[in-house]
Each structure stands twice: as structure tokens, then as C-alpha cells.
């Protein structure tokens, strides 16, 4: 089910387009990663999704499950915002308040009654493993615990959508893994998540969808595997240990269907007509003849490689 949709959205500051003509759909249950260089428009996109700013052109609509219809996000923000949670890049909690006092404060902002708020906080402290730290001042928490508190403050009102800006920035790899695990658990609770991050490896680990922002435009948006598809290698490289093994392999595969085979000495670059079938046939030959191949390169491109390719293509077009 659709949760939010951006329709032809453009955002301008001082007559300069920060984002232009963005069409993007966020469905309930998605974990969407927003990636792009600094200044590309990522944070502006987050702010539009969560209603912090209004579009200069186009509209952002929120789908109401209860009423069964779309609503303009900004026209209904006072009612819709209780369904949203936001974790900024820099800490939003109050360092001189305890963990529990921070959660009480943020809960009251959403006008949650005392009994419900107490119930939510107790569950949240357990969920985020902050129970033993609830009386500790926020400023005395470790970096990882502070990030857990920040996320907890965004979840205290049980939002349907959680938006996070660089949630793993400035954390070491171990703490990053802990935060990713926490966000995965939040997603399993049915919360839709949007994450902006420079760490594309983390985006691949936790997100099912991605939006690639470059120079104010969303160039690709959808399931990560679908975004990668146009950039999959159309060839595979086989490294062989000896000329004899290369000749054996060439003889065995000469009747298979290839567009072409390029001999590069100790490696063969094969351009198949159908990658899947070719791979199956090659593996059968290798297994049958017990060929001692050095390497078989059929690696899918990483999100980082896809992003770099898109950026290069757009930069060439823009020249």
C-alpha cells in the first residue's frame, strides 16, 4: 500500500532548483535508502517527505488508510505528523536530561496521555536495550547508546514512518552494525523507514529500495536489484593457470552460444547471449573436465559502482 507519493516535486531556494521534477513513491513497509553526494539534494528530499518544507512545484501526498484516499501532506500536516518520526544527523536529545526524561519530553510533544506514554517508554527502553541506562544523563552515554536514544525519541509515539539522516555517521564499524540491527528490528515491527547515508555499504545491507540523487534529480528509484540491472556486466572473465587449460576450455565451449570470446593471454573474456544459461553450461564443462581455473569473475556491481556510473553519465551529459 502506498504511504507517500511525490508528484513532479521541485524545490527552489532563491530561484535556484535544489530538487527538480521528483516523482517517487514510498510504500508501507519499505526501507528506502537515499544516496548522493553532499549538496545533491538528499536532505531536502528527506525534509519534503516528512513535511518540514513545502515543494515550490508539484505535491507530496499522504495516503490515509482509514479514509481510503490521498491527502496533501502539507495541508494536513498537523494531523499527519503524529505518524512520522525523524532522527537528524546530529543529536536531538537534551544532554542534561536522563534517558527517561528525554523520552517523556518527546512523548509530551505528541500529546500522549500519561499512561500510554509510560507504557510506550517501558517497551521502548527494553526494545532499544536502554533499560539499564534510563536514569543516566544522556551526555554520559556512549556514542552508540546516544544514537539509540536519538532513535528512541523518534519512536516514542509509535510512528508509521521513521526518517533518519546519516544514522551511522561518526560511529565505528561495530556500533554501525548495532544501529543497523536495531533499524532492522524497527522495520520488522512494521515501521516504514527512509535513510539518507553516504555509507552505501550500509544502505545495501538494510534497505530493499534506493533513490539515487545527483545534482538535484532522482535518477534511479526502486528495488536495489532493479536499479542495478542496467549496470550488470554483459560479460564474464575466466582466468586460467596454463595455456593448455585455456585450449581445453576453448575446445569444450566452442559450440556454446556466445556473442564473442576475447583471448587475453591468461584470461578469456566471454560475451554470452544469455548470461544465466552460459554460466550453467560453463560450470558443467569445468566440473566434467576437472579444469583448474584460477578465477571466474561474475560479480554483480555494488551500489557504489552503480552510483559512480550514474554520476559519470550525468556529468558527461551536462558538459
ABEGO torsion letter per residue (X at the ends): XBABBBBGBBBBBGGBBABBGBBBBBBBGBBBBBBEBBGAGAAAAAAAAAGABBBABEBBBBBBAAAGBBBBAAAAAAAAAAABBBBBABBABBAABBAAAAAAAAAAAAGBBAAAAAAAAAAAAAAAGAAAAAABBAAABBAAAAAAAAAAAAAAAGBABBBBBGAABGBBAAAAAAAAAAAAAAAAAGBBBBBBBABAAAAAAABABBBBBBGGBBABBEBAAAAAAAABBABBBBBBABAAAAAAAAAAAAABBBABBBBAGABBBBBBABAAAAAAAAAAAAAAAGBBBABBBABBBBAAAAAAAAAAAAAAAAX
